[in-house]
Amino acid sequence: MMSTALYALRRWGRRPVIRVGAFSVGGVAAALVSAVLAPMVPADLGASIGADAVDQILSVLATSMLPVATFSLSTIVQAYGGATNTVTPRAVTLLMRDTRAQTAVASFIGAFVYSVVGLIALKTHFYGSQGRVILFGLTLLVLVSVVATLVRWIDTLSHLGRVGETIDAIAAAAGEAVRRRAEAPYLGGLPWQPAPPGAARIAAAGTGYVQHVDAARLDALAETHGLTLHLAALPGTFVHPKRLLVEVDGSVDAALRDRIAAAFVVGDRRSFDDDPRFGLIVLAEVAQRALSPAVNDPGTAVDVIGTLVRVLGLWDARRAAAPEARIYPHLRVPGLSADDLLADAFDPIARDGASDVTIGLRLQKALAALADLGSPAVRAAAGAQADLALLRAEAALPLATDRARLREARATWSEATSGPAPG
């Protein structure tokens, strides 16, 4: 697990303003570097480039880039609104991370800043004849870069904020979180064990969701002070000043308590990064929205069910690749259960899609696939979810024929997977 500082730096670096600011600074630097490089240009070559040649190109960039950037920003805002209304508000944070959109807007603003600074320097005779040659070459490079960015941006706009694109973004974030947790199922520590009687109890300093646990920092503190830490909160846990974070087997003072509590990053909302269950919940929300009477789009729900199978299939696959990843021996950490993962993914869809036989059949097929692919724990969880989905559907479906089809689907895959579990 990454340190708290690296975690904060990564989240800070995803903010759109960082990329825009970097490109703007780059634009200023590019416009001014011409004066620095001017002595490298032969004097006779400098006389061949007039001020008007550069001036006209810079004027075109200055007058066009700001409207293009403004239009791009309005398009992005509309895409965010569309995702909020048609998919789920939780997906907007992922769309805001889209480097394609950030790079496009940053490039346009950077080109605008470059052209304005270049025009000002040109009008004040800052460059001289040799500096104009460098400025002319840089301007051509900026122009080519802007054209290439516009072409890529047009392609991005064709699917920005669309339901399928958003589902893919959520699935990618959820899959990455599942992969990391599967490779370090106990955050790099050992499986959880009850703390001994008399262990010190450390609660959260504030109210919110645990977004990140700095396991390396906790283990270092435990090793230095001869402690064993029994974690009671993982990323995604809602905590408050009375909610237990960790139990400490050993002697701790007030300062050490604060240092241990500081290793738990608590925020207002859940985050995709280290919280596999949150990604599954958001995918299920997309299916729920699609199944609502206002949207009535069962096809999207079917797409989400298939996506959930793909994401959950990573769990056992990555666990098998790194089943004994133990890095922090002083930590005792709860693991994620297959029951919780599958309940987060499929229970809301089974509840809201109980009256749709198509959704019921797709759920049975999806759970059958996970049972085939998974460990005994996943197989048992899939069977429990399949039985629950069948019960919900039987209570909601009016036609006996539809109920019989679902019973047959459940019985068929139960028989097919009754042999030894794979893996």
Residue pairs with C-beta under 8 A, 6 or more apart in sequence:
1 184
1 187
1 188
1 212
1 213
1 214
1 215
1 216
1 274
2 10
2 212
2 214
3 214
3 216
3 217
4 212
4 214
4 217
4 262
4 263
4 265
7 212
7 214
7 265
7 273
8 265
10 273
11 273
12 18
14 96
14 97
16 96
16 101
16 102
16 105
16 106
19 99
19 102
19 103
19 106
20 102
20 105
20 106
20 109
20 110
22 106
23 106
23 107
23 109
23 110
23 113
24 106
24 109
24 110
24 113
26 110
26 114
27 109
27 110
27 111
27 112
27 113
27 114
27 117
28 113
28 114
28 117
30 114
30 138
30 142
31 113
31 114
31 115
31 117
31 118
31 121
31 135
31 138
32 117
32 121
33 134
33 138
34 118
34 121
34 127
34 131
34 132
34 134
34 135
34 138
35 121
35 126
35 127
35 128
35 131
37 131
37 134
38 46
38 127
38 128
38 130
38 131
38 133
38 134
39 130
40 134
41 130
41 131
41 133
41 134
42 130
43 129
43 130
45 130
45 133
46 128
46 129
46 130
46 131
46 132
46 133
47 129
49 129
49 132
49 133
49 136
50 132
51 122
51 132
53 136
54 118
54 122
54 132
54 135
54 136
54 139
55 119
55 122
57 136
57 139
57 140
57 143
58 115
58 118
58 119
58 122
58 139
59 115
59 119
61 111
61 112
61 114
61 115
61 139
61 142
61 143
61 146
62 112
62 115
62 116
62 119
65 108
65 109
65 111
65 112
65 115
65 146
66 108
66 109
66 112
68 108
68 150
69 105
69 108
69 109
69 112
72 101
72 104
72 105
72 108
72 153
73 105
75 157
75 160
76 101
76 105
76 160
78 161
79 95
79 160
79 161
80 92
80 95
80 96
80 161
82 161
83 89
83 91
83 92
83 95
83 161
83 166
84 91
84 92
86 163
86 289
86 295
87 163
87 166
87 167
87 286
87 289
88 282
88 285
88 286
88 289
90 278
90 282
90 285
91 166
91 169
91 170
91 282
91 286
93 272
94 166
94 169
94 170
94 173
94 272
95 101
95 160
95 161
95 166
95 169
98 160
98 169
100 152
100 153
100 156
101 156
101 160
103 149
104 149
104 152
104 153
104 156
107 145
107 146
107 149
108 146
108 149
111 142
111 145
111 146
114 138
114 142
115 139
115 142
118 135
118 139
120 126
121 127
121 135
122 132
122 135
127 134
127 135
159 165
163 286
163 300
164 303
166 286
167 283
167 286
167 300
167 303
167 304
167 307
170 272
170 279
170 282
170 283
170 286
171 279
171 283
171 307
171 310
171 311
173 272
173 273
173 279
174 272
174 276
174 278
174 279
174 280
174 282
174 283
174 311
175 279
175 310
175 311
175 314
177 272
177 273
177 274
177 275
177 276
177 278
177 279
178 276
178 279
178 311
178 312
178 314
178 315
178 318
179 314
179 318
180 274
181 274
181 276
181 336
182 314
182 315
182 316
182 317
182 318
182 319
182 322
183 318
183 319
183 321
183 322
183 325
184 322
184 325
184 327
185 319
185 325
185 335
185 336
186 192
186 326
186 331
186 332
186 333
186 334
186 335
187 213
187 215
187 231
187 234
187 328
187 331
187 333
188 215
188 216
188 219
188 325
188 326
188 327
188 328
188 331
189 215
189 219
189 231
189 326
189 327
189 328
189 329
189 330
189 331
189 332
189 333
190 326
190 329
190 331
190 332
190 333
191 332
191 333
191 335
192 230
192 231
192 332
192 333
192 334
192 335
193 230
193 332
194 230
195 230
195 247
195 248
195 249
195 332
196 249
199 230
199 247
199 248
199 249
200 247
200 248
200 250
200 251
200 252
200 257
201 244
201 247
201 248
202 244
202 245
202 246
202 247
202 248
202 252
202 257
202 260
202 261
203 239
203 241
203 242
203 243
203 244
203 245
203 261
204 233
204 239
204 240
204 241
204 243
204 245
204 261
204 264
204 266
205 241
205 258
205 261
205 266
206 239
206 240
206 241
206 266
207 239
207 240
207 241
207 266
208 238
208 239
208 266
208 267
208 268
208 269
209 236
209 237
209 238
209 239
209 266
209 267
209 268
209 269
209 270
209 271
210 233
210 234
210 235
210 236
210 237
210 239
210 245
210 264
210 265
210 266
211 235
211 265
211 266
211 267
211 270
211 271
211 273
211 274
211 275
212 235
212 264
212 265
212 271
212 273
212 274
213 231
213 233
213 234
213 235
213 263
213 264
213 265
213 274
214 263
214 264
214 265
215 263
215 327
215 328
215 331
215 333
216 328
217 263
218 229
218 231
218 246
218 260
218 263
218 328
218 330
218 331
219 229
219 327
219 328
219 329
219 330
219 331
221 227
221 256
221 259
221 260
221 263
222 228
222 229
222 250
222 330
222 331
223 330
225 250
225 251
225 252
225 256
226 250
227 248
227 249
227 250
227 252
227 330
228 248
228 249
228 250
228 330
228 331
228 332
229 246
229 247
229 248
229 249
229 260
229 330
229 331
229 332
230 246
230 247
230 248
230 249
230 332
231 245
231 246
231 331
231 332
231 333
231 334
232 244
232 245
232 246
232 247
232 334
233 239
233 243
233 244
233 245
233 246
233 264
234 333
234 334
234 336
235 271
235 273
235 274
235 275
236 270
236 275
236 277
236 278
237 243
239 245
239 264
239 266
245 260
245 261
245 264
246 260
246 264
248 260
252 260
270 278
271 278
272 278
272 279
272 282
276 336
276 341
277 336
277 340
277 341
277 344
279 311
280 308
280 311
280 312
280 341
280 344
280 345
281 344
281 348
283 304
283 307
283 308
283 311
283 345
284 304
284 308
284 344
284 345
284 346
284 347
284 348
284 349
285 348
286 300
286 304
287 300
287 301
287 304
287 305
287 348
287 349
287 352
287 353
288 348
288 349
288 352
289 295
290 297
290 298
290 299
290 300
290 301
290 304
291 297
291 298
291 301
291 349
291 352
291 353
291 356
291 359
292 352
298 353
298 356
298 358
298 359
301 349
301 353
301 359
301 362
302 358
302 359
302 362
304 349
305 346
305 349
305 359
305 362
305 363
305 366
306 362
306 366
308 345
308 346
308 366
309 366
309 369
309 370
311 345
312 341
312 342
312 345
312 370
312 378
313 369
313 370
313 373
313 374
315 338
315 341
315 374
315 378
316 373
316 374
316 375
316 378
316 423
317 373
319 375
320 423
337 377
337 381
338 374
338 375
338 377
338 378
338 380
338 381
339 380
339 381
339 384
341 381
342 367
342 370
342 378
342 381
342 382
342 384
342 385
343 381
343 385
346 363
346 366
346 367
346 385
346 389
347 385
347 388
349 359
349 363
350 359
350 360
350 363
350 385
350 388
350 389
350 392
350 393
351 392
353 359
353 360
353 363
354 360
354 389
354 392
354 393
354 395
354 396
354 397
355 393
355 396
355 397
357 393
357 397
357 399
357 402
357 405
357 406
360 389
360 390
360 393
360 397
360 402
360 406
360 409
361 405
361 406
361 409
363 385
363 386
363 389
364 386
364 389
364 390
364 406
364 409
364 410
364 413
365 409
365 413
367 382
367 383
367 385
367 386
367 389
367 413
368 382
368 386
368 413
368 416
368 417
370 378
370 379
370 382
371 378
371 379
371 382
371 383
371 413
371 417
371 421
372 416
372 417
372 422
373 422
374 382
374 421
374 422
374 423
375 421
375 422
375 423
376 421
379 417
379 421
383 414
386 410
386 413
386 414
387 410
390 406
390 407
390 410
393 402
393 403
393 406
394 403
394 406
394 407
397 403
397 406
